[in-house]
Amino acid sequence: MENKERYYNALIKNNGQLNEIDLGEKFGLDENETREIIVQLLSEHKIEYKEDRACNYCLMNTRKMKNKRR
């Protein structure tokens, strides 16, 4: 759980500069651990898949999330 929060905060600060796997490696996570965290964040609707720059994931647009709930 701690790694997930650290990774999520790093993803926010990363702003698409590093790819998702390299970002995880900065925190000592291997590829499998990083992918597990990504799956968890996707299922919690905290991030979404988006091909943009080096990283294929970005934060969910809060406006988009509010519209989905309606």
Secondary structure, DSSP 8 states (H G I E B T S, - for coil): -HHHHHHHHHHHHHTTSS-HHHHHHTTT--HHHHHHHHHHHHHTTSEEE---SS-SEEE--HHHHHHHH-
